[in-house]
Amino acid sequence: MQTSDRPSTTPVAQTRSASVHRVTGETDVYVSINLDGQGHCEAKTGVPFLDHMLHQISSHGLVDLEVKATGDIEIDDHHTNEDVGITLGQALGKALSDRKGIVRFGHFIAPLDESLVQVSLDFSGRPHLSYGLEIPTQRVGTYDTQLVREFFVALVNHSQMTLHIRQLDGINSHHIIEATFKAFARALRMAVEIDPRRAGHIPSSKGIL
């Protein structure tokens, strides 16, 4: 049996993970993400409903996620909610690096009882959010439902993605928001998957994202 000294052309699997620690005068946020995870999540932001939604991203996106945040929630949840979105976006962008080999595009329609939400996204390098939710109540528990849009604005801008969210049906605020995060998670999972036919190339005809 003969052996070859030539190096293997089989790509070595690498864990795509990153962590970001962001501190301002209003918040202290740490995020760690592993895009090739199993859906394990630890979220402690001081905003219970946000923690619940972060668990949806992790579980249905099959990313391992650790989020720890302290902020001025005695004022309201706005700064913590936004800064978690910013830091998660930064960690996501860092984990994707130059985005070689990824599928790039993702889409999913998630039902949750009477609610139905469509999410389409593109890791295009061009941040844009088209937000079409019509949430009927101002609050879910203590969480201000206006903060859903603020979270995604921050995430989009700092991960450099294009994101379209469409509400196709729904009358229950909790169901609408949770369906949104589940649809986002599944679209994210699709987009960050490695396409074996890309062979490590950037998924763009321009050669750059």
DAZI-V307985 format. One record per residue. N is the residue number from 1. D_LAST is the distance of its C-alpha to the last C-alpha in Angstrom with 2 decimals. Layout:
n=N d_last=D_LAST
n=N d_last=D_LAST
This chain:
n=1 d_last=45.52
n=2 d_last=43.22
n=3 d_last=40.20
n=4 d_last=37.30
n=5 d_last=36.05
n=6 d_last=32.69
n=7 d_last=29.77
n=8 d_last=28.42
n=9 d_last=25.28
n=10 d_last=24.79
n=11 d_last=21.78
n=12 d_last=23.04
n=13 d_last=22.07
n=14 d_last=20.69
n=15 d_last=20.97
n=16 d_last=17.78
n=17 d_last=19.37
n=18 d_last=19.27
n=19 d_last=21.66
n=20 d_last=21.68
n=21 d_last=24.92
n=22 d_last=24.91
n=23 d_last=28.24
n=24 d_last=29.30
n=25 d_last=32.74
n=26 d_last=32.40
n=27 d_last=30.73
n=28 d_last=30.12
n=29 d_last=27.37
n=30 d_last=26.39
n=31 d_last=23.81
n=32 d_last=23.30
n=33 d_last=21.17
n=34 d_last=21.17
n=35 d_last=18.83
n=36 d_last=21.25
n=37 d_last=24.31
n=38 d_last=27.29
n=39 d_last=27.14
n=40 d_last=29.20
n=41 d_last=29.10
n=42 d_last=30.93
n=43 d_last=30.48
n=44 d_last=32.85
n=45 d_last=31.76
n=46 d_last=35.15
n=47 d_last=33.99
n=48 d_last=35.28
n=49 d_last=33.56
n=50 d_last=30.13
n=51 d_last=31.01
n=52 d_last=31.88
n=53 d_last=28.51
n=54 d_last=26.64
n=55 d_last=28.81
n=56 d_last=27.63
n=57 d_last=23.94
n=58 d_last=25.02
n=59 d_last=27.61
n=60 d_last=25.89
n=61 d_last=22.39
n=62 d_last=24.04
n=63 d_last=22.47
n=64 d_last=24.85
n=65 d_last=24.86
n=66 d_last=27.04
n=67 d_last=27.24
n=68 d_last=30.00
n=69 d_last=30.54
n=70 d_last=33.44
n=71 d_last=33.59
n=72 d_last=35.97
n=73 d_last=36.64
n=74 d_last=40.18
n=75 d_last=38.80
n=76 d_last=36.51
n=77 d_last=33.46
n=78 d_last=30.96
n=79 d_last=29.76
n=80 d_last=29.56
n=81 d_last=27.76
n=82 d_last=25.13
n=83 d_last=24.71
n=84 d_last=24.39
n=85 d_last=21.49
n=86 d_last=19.89
n=87 d_last=20.59
n=88 d_last=19.53
n=89 d_last=16.12
n=90 d_last=15.87
n=91 d_last=17.16
n=92 d_last=14.85
n=93 d_last=11.71
n=94 d_last=13.69
n=95 d_last=14.76
n=96 d_last=11.40
n=97 d_last=10.60
n=98 d_last=7.68
n=99 d_last=7.73
n=100 d_last=9.37
n=101 d_last=11.90
n=102 d_last=11.51
n=103 d_last=12.75
n=104 d_last=10.03
n=105 d_last=12.60
n=106 d_last=15.90
n=107 d_last=19.08
n=108 d_last=22.62
n=109 d_last=25.90
n=110 d_last=28.12
n=111 d_last=31.83
n=112 d_last=33.94
n=113 d_last=37.50
n=114 d_last=37.62
n=115 d_last=34.02
n=116 d_last=31.12
n=117 d_last=27.52
n=118 d_last=24.42
n=119 d_last=20.90
n=120 d_last=17.70
n=121 d_last=14.24
n=122 d_last=10.60
n=123 d_last=8.00
n=124 d_last=5.84
n=125 d_last=5.16
n=126 d_last=8.24
n=127 d_last=11.44
n=128 d_last=14.24
n=129 d_last=17.40
n=130 d_last=19.96
n=131 d_last=22.95
n=132 d_last=25.98
n=133 d_last=28.30
n=134 d_last=31.94
n=135 d_last=33.48
n=136 d_last=37.25
n=137 d_last=38.35
n=138 d_last=37.50
n=139 d_last=37.67
n=140 d_last=37.35
n=141 d_last=39.80
n=142 d_last=39.06
n=143 d_last=35.34
n=144 d_last=34.51
n=145 d_last=32.53
n=146 d_last=30.78
n=147 d_last=28.88
n=148 d_last=26.92
n=149 d_last=24.87
n=150 d_last=24.61
n=151 d_last=23.30
n=152 d_last=20.45
n=153 d_last=19.66
n=154 d_last=19.41
n=155 d_last=17.39
n=156 d_last=14.78
n=157 d_last=14.52
n=158 d_last=14.25
n=159 d_last=11.95
n=160 d_last=9.38
n=161 d_last=10.26
n=162 d_last=12.00
n=163 d_last=15.50
n=164 d_last=18.57
n=165 d_last=21.95
n=166 d_last=25.06
n=167 d_last=28.59
n=168 d_last=30.54
n=169 d_last=33.73
n=170 d_last=35.29
n=171 d_last=38.00
n=172 d_last=37.89
n=173 d_last=35.60
n=174 d_last=35.16
n=175 d_last=34.38
n=176 d_last=31.81
n=177 d_last=29.88
n=178 d_last=30.16
n=179 d_last=29.10
n=180 d_last=25.96
n=181 d_last=25.07
n=182 d_last=26.00
n=183 d_last=23.91
n=184 d_last=20.89
n=185 d_last=21.63
n=186 d_last=21.89
n=187 d_last=18.71
n=188 d_last=16.93
n=189 d_last=18.80
n=190 d_last=17.73
n=191 d_last=13.97
n=192 d_last=13.98
n=193 d_last=16.41
n=194 d_last=15.87
n=195 d_last=16.20
n=196 d_last=18.73
n=197 d_last=18.04
n=198 d_last=14.50
n=199 d_last=16.36
n=200 d_last=13.72
n=201 d_last=11.11
n=202 d_last=7.38
n=203 d_last=7.89
n=204 d_last=6.77
n=205 d_last=9.54
n=206 d_last=7.78
n=207 d_last=7.10
n=208 d_last=3.80
n=209 d_last=0.00
